[in-house]
Amino acid sequence: MPFDVVLLVLLGACLHATWNALVKSGSDKQLDSTMVALGASVVSICALPFVPLPHIAAWPYILASVCIHFAYYQLVGAAYKHGDIGLVYPLMRGAAPLLVTFSTWLLLGETLKPTMYLGIFTISAGVLALAFEARGGSGQAIAVALINAVVISLYTFVDGRGAHIAGDPIAYTLWICILPPIPLFAYAFATRGTRPVLAHVGKSWKRGLFGGAGSVASYGLALYAMTKAPIAAVAALRETSIFFALLISVFILKEKASPWRYVAGGIIAAGALVMKLG
């Protein structure tokens, strides 16, 4: 994997950890995840005039991705409602690269060097070690996190292919960020009522805009990297977001971390190094 691609993926991983921390620290996890989607949509609309339309062959992928991301945002909110970020985030992000690796091998015939596979499994071991260290989560939180790992692997596969077909990965990213708030807010209005949802929007729009901008940038960088390197390798390197989440929790949120978390962070960093050497 080229060094500049590695740096871009690491930057995206840092941004991803940041917006997830915003959702976890919010007052209403379900609506806050929807607000991040809205913020991402607003940012994407502003950038839309500067990119071409995706090729027509990419639109089935875009529509499929919107449906998948609806499920993703709902599950993110549910996971943080039932469990700590130290439990559900590693499970969601740690199981996904393994699923992506096997799905791209089965469906695309995409093969990697042995050292790349070693890096993938090392990163996954690190993030799963963080999850097992966090003993405060419920069985429901674990179940939701693992279901979302399947959803993450699904949209990674769909969007990796769609970005190739679209002709412009940035344009593809913008469109898959613009549309999800439509079903998300339709669902929120139907289940929560119009007035409470709008009240939360008025109170949390800054959080949503900031988190949405980070979400767009994070995913856009990943999709661009997937056009320059194997999908499974990029998806695994993105899991260094767990390491950034640990840094945020310690140095910004002032949360105490056990030695196990530092060990797991070192494992993740080692996995990223193995992938670079591969």
C-alpha positions as CSV (number, residue, x, y, z in Angstrom):
1,M,0.0,0.0,0.0
2,P,1.5,3.4,-1.0
3,F,2.7,5.5,1.9
4,D,0.4,8.5,1.0
5,V,-2.6,6.2,0.9
6,V,-1.7,4.9,4.4
7,L,-1.6,8.5,5.7
8,L,-5.0,9.3,4.2
9,V,-6.6,6.2,5.7
10,L,-5.1,7.0,9.1
11,L,-6.5,10.6,8.9
12,G,-9.9,9.2,8.0
13,A,-9.7,6.8,11.0
14,C,-9.0,9.7,13.4
15,L,-12.0,11.6,12.0
16,H,-14.2,8.5,12.3
17,A,-13.3,8.1,16.0
18,T,-14.1,11.7,16.6
19,W,-17.6,11.7,15.3
20,N,-18.4,8.5,17.1
21,A,-17.2,10.1,20.3
22,L,-19.6,13.0,19.6
23,V,-22.6,10.6,19.3
24,K,-21.6,8.7,22.5
25,S,-21.4,11.9,24.5
26,G,-24.7,13.2,23.2
27,S,-28.0,13.3,25.2
28,D,-30.0,11.2,22.7
29,K,-27.8,8.6,20.9
30,Q,-30.4,7.7,18.3
31,L,-31.2,11.3,17.3
32,D,-27.5,12.3,17.6
33,S,-26.5,9.7,15.0
34,T,-29.3,11.0,12.7
35,M,-27.9,14.5,13.3
36,V,-24.5,13.4,12.2
37,A,-26.1,12.0,9.0
38,L,-27.8,15.4,8.5
39,G,-24.6,17.3,9.0
40,A,-22.8,15.0,6.5
41,S,-25.6,15.7,4.0
42,V,-25.4,19.5,4.4
43,V,-21.6,19.4,3.9
44,S,-22.0,17.2,0.9
45,I,-24.6,19.4,-0.7
46,C,-22.2,22.4,-0.4
47,A,-19.5,20.5,-2.2
48,L,-21.8,19.0,-4.9
49,P,-21.3,21.8,-7.5
50,F,-17.6,21.1,-7.7
51,V,-17.8,17.4,-8.7
52,P,-19.4,15.6,-11.7
53,L,-22.3,13.3,-11.5
54,P,-21.4,9.7,-10.9
55,H,-21.7,7.4,-13.9
56,I,-25.3,6.1,-14.3
57,A,-24.0,2.5,-13.7
58,A,-23.1,3.6,-10.1
59,W,-26.6,4.7,-9.1
60,P,-27.9,1.2,-8.1
61,Y,-24.9,1.0,-5.7
62,I,-25.7,4.5,-4.4
63,L,-29.3,3.6,-3.7
64,A,-28.3,0.3,-2.1
65,S,-25.8,2.1,0.1
66,V,-28.4,4.6,1.3
67,C,-30.6,1.7,2.5
68,I,-27.6,0.1,4.2
69,H,-26.5,3.3,5.8
70,F,-30.0,3.8,7.2
71,A,-29.5,0.5,9.1
72,Y,-26.0,1.6,10.1
73,Y,-27.0,4.9,11.7
74,Q,-29.9,3.2,13.5
75,L,-27.6,0.5,14.9
76,V,-24.9,3.0,15.9
77,G,-27.4,4.9,18.1
78,A,-28.8,1.7,19.5
79,A,-25.3,0.3,20.3
80,Y,-24.2,3.5,22.2
81,K,-27.6,3.6,24.0
82,H,-27.0,0.1,25.5
83,G,-23.2,0.0,25.9
84,D,-20.0,1.9,26.5
85,I,-17.9,3.1,23.5
86,G,-15.0,0.9,24.8
87,L,-17.2,-2.1,24.2
88,V,-19.3,-1.5,21.2
89,Y,-16.9,0.5,19.0
90,P,-14.2,-2.2,19.0
91,L,-16.8,-4.9,18.3
92,M,-18.4,-3.0,15.4
93,R,-15.1,-2.0,13.9
94,G,-13.1,-5.1,14.8
95,A,-15.3,-7.8,13.3
96,A,-15.9,-5.9,10.1
97,P,-12.5,-6.3,8.4
98,L,-12.6,-10.0,8.8
99,L,-15.9,-10.2,7.1
100,V,-14.7,-7.8,4.3
101,T,-11.6,-9.9,3.8
102,F,-13.6,-13.2,3.3
103,S,-16.4,-11.6,1.3
104,T,-13.9,-9.9,-1.2
105,W,-12.1,-13.2,-1.5
106,L,-15.3,-15.2,-2.2
107,L,-17.0,-12.7,-4.4
108,L,-14.2,-10.7,-6.1
109,G,-11.4,-13.2,-6.0
110,E,-9.2,-10.4,-4.4
111,T,-6.0,-11.9,-2.9
112,L,-3.4,-10.3,-0.7
113,K,0.1,-11.1,0.3
114,P,0.5,-13.2,3.5
115,T,1.9,-10.2,5.4
116,M,-1.2,-8.2,4.5
117,Y,-3.4,-11.0,5.9
118,L,-1.2,-11.0,9.0
119,G,-1.8,-7.2,9.4
120,I,-5.5,-7.6,9.0
121,F,-5.8,-10.3,11.7
122,T,-3.4,-8.4,14.0
123,I,-5.5,-5.2,13.8
124,S,-8.7,-7.3,14.3
125,A,-7.1,-9.0,17.3
126,G,-6.2,-5.7,18.9
127,V,-9.7,-4.2,18.5
128,L,-11.3,-7.3,19.8
129,A,-9.0,-7.3,22.8
130,L,-10.3,-3.9,23.7
131,A,-13.8,-5.2,23.5
132,F,-13.1,-8.1,25.8
133,E,-11.4,-5.8,28.3
134,A,-14.5,-3.6,28.6
135,R,-16.6,-5.7,30.9
136,G,-19.4,-3.3,31.6
137,G,-21.4,-3.9,28.4
138,S,-24.7,-5.9,28.2
139,G,-25.5,-8.8,26.0
140,Q,-27.9,-6.6,24.1
141,A,-25.1,-4.1,23.3
142,I,-22.8,-6.9,22.1
143,A,-25.5,-8.3,19.9
144,V,-26.3,-4.9,18.3
145,A,-22.6,-4.2,17.8
146,L,-22.0,-7.5,16.0
147,I,-25.0,-7.0,13.8
148,N,-23.7,-3.6,12.9
149,A,-20.3,-5.2,12.0
150,V,-22.1,-7.2,9.4
151,V,-23.8,-4.0,8.1
152,I,-20.4,-2.2,8.0
153,S,-18.8,-5.0,6.0
154,L,-21.8,-4.9,3.6
155,Y,-21.6,-1.2,2.9
156,T,-17.8,-1.4,2.6
157,F,-18.1,-4.0,-0.1
158,V,-20.9,-2.2,-1.9
159,D,-19.3,1.2,-1.8
160,G,-15.8,-0.1,-2.7
161,R,-17.3,-1.4,-5.9
162,G,-19.5,1.6,-6.4
163,A,-16.6,4.1,-6.1
164,H,-14.8,2.2,-8.8
165,I,-17.8,2.3,-11.2
166,A,-18.7,5.9,-10.4
167,G,-15.7,7.3,-12.1
168,D,-15.2,9.9,-9.3
169,P,-15.0,8.5,-5.7
170,I,-15.6,12.0,-4.3
171,A,-18.8,12.4,-6.2
172,Y,-19.9,8.9,-5.1
173,T,-19.2,9.8,-1.5
174,L,-21.2,13.0,-1.6
175,W,-24.3,11.3,-3.0
176,I,-24.3,8.5,-0.4
177,C,-24.0,11.1,2.3
178,I,-26.7,13.4,0.9
179,L,-29.6,10.9,0.8
180,P,-29.6,8.9,4.1
181,P,-31.2,11.7,6.2
182,I,-34.4,11.4,4.2
183,P,-35.3,7.9,5.5
184,L,-33.6,8.6,8.8
185,F,-35.7,11.7,9.6
186,A,-38.9,10.1,8.1
187,Y,-38.4,7.3,10.6
188,A,-37.7,9.7,13.5
189,F,-40.8,11.8,12.7
190,A,-42.9,8.7,12.5
191,T,-41.7,7.2,15.8
192,R,-40.7,10.2,17.9
193,G,-43.0,13.0,16.7
194,T,-42.2,16.1,14.7
195,R,-41.9,18.6,17.6
196,P,-39.4,16.6,19.7
197,V,-37.2,15.8,16.7
198,L,-37.1,19.4,15.6
199,A,-36.4,20.6,19.1
200,H,-33.3,18.3,19.2
201,V,-32.2,19.5,15.8
202,G,-32.3,23.1,17.1
203,K,-30.3,22.2,20.1
204,S,-27.7,19.9,18.5
205,W,-27.2,21.3,15.0
206,K,-23.6,22.4,15.7
207,R,-22.7,18.9,17.0
208,G,-24.3,17.3,13.9
209,L,-22.6,19.7,11.5
210,F,-19.2,19.0,13.0
211,G,-19.7,15.3,13.3
212,G,-21.1,15.1,9.8
213,A,-18.2,16.9,8.3
214,G,-15.8,14.5,9.9
215,S,-18.0,11.6,8.7
216,V,-17.9,12.7,5.1
217,A,-14.1,13.4,5.1
218,S,-13.4,10.0,6.8
219,Y,-15.4,7.9,4.4
220,G,-14.4,9.9,1.4
221,L,-10.7,9.3,2.2
222,A,-11.4,5.6,2.7
223,L,-13.3,5.3,-0.6
224,Y,-10.5,7.1,-2.5
225,A,-8.0,4.7,-0.9
226,M,-10.0,1.7,-2.1
227,T,-9.4,2.9,-5.6
228,K,-5.7,2.8,-5.0
229,A,-5.3,-0.3,-2.8
230,P,-7.2,-3.6,-2.0
231,I,-10.6,-3.1,-0.3
232,A,-9.9,-5.5,2.5
233,A,-6.5,-3.9,3.3
234,V,-8.0,-0.4,3.4
235,A,-10.9,-1.6,5.6
236,A,-8.6,-3.2,8.1
237,L,-6.2,-0.2,8.3
238,R,-9.3,2.0,9.0
239,E,-9.7,0.1,12.3
240,T,-6.8,2.1,13.7
241,S,-9.7,4.4,14.6
242,I,-9.8,2.4,17.8
243,F,-6.4,3.7,18.7
244,F,-7.5,7.3,18.1
245,A,-10.7,6.7,20.1
246,L,-8.4,5.6,23.0
247,L,-6.4,8.7,22.7
248,I,-9.5,10.9,22.7
249,S,-10.9,9.1,25.8
250,V,-7.7,9.6,27.7
251,F,-6.4,13.0,26.7
252,I,-9.7,14.9,25.8
253,L,-12.4,13.2,27.8
254,K,-10.0,12.4,30.7
255,E,-11.3,8.9,31.1
256,K,-9.1,6.3,32.8
257,A,-7.8,3.4,30.7
258,S,-6.6,0.1,32.0
259,P,-3.2,-1.4,30.9
260,W,-5.2,-3.8,28.6
261,R,-6.3,-0.8,26.5
262,Y,-2.7,0.4,26.0
263,V,-1.7,-3.1,25.0
264,A,-4.5,-3.4,22.5
265,G,-3.6,0.0,21.1
266,G,0.0,-1.3,20.6
267,I,-1.3,-4.4,18.8
268,I,-3.3,-2.2,16.5
269,A,-0.3,0.0,15.7
270,A,1.8,-3.2,15.1
271,G,-0.9,-4.5,12.7
272,A,-0.8,-1.2,10.7
273,L,3.0,-1.5,10.5
274,V,2.8,-5.1,9.2
275,M,0.4,-4.0,6.5
276,K,2.7,-1.2,5.5
277,L,5.7,-3.5,5.3
278,G,3.5,-5.9,3.3
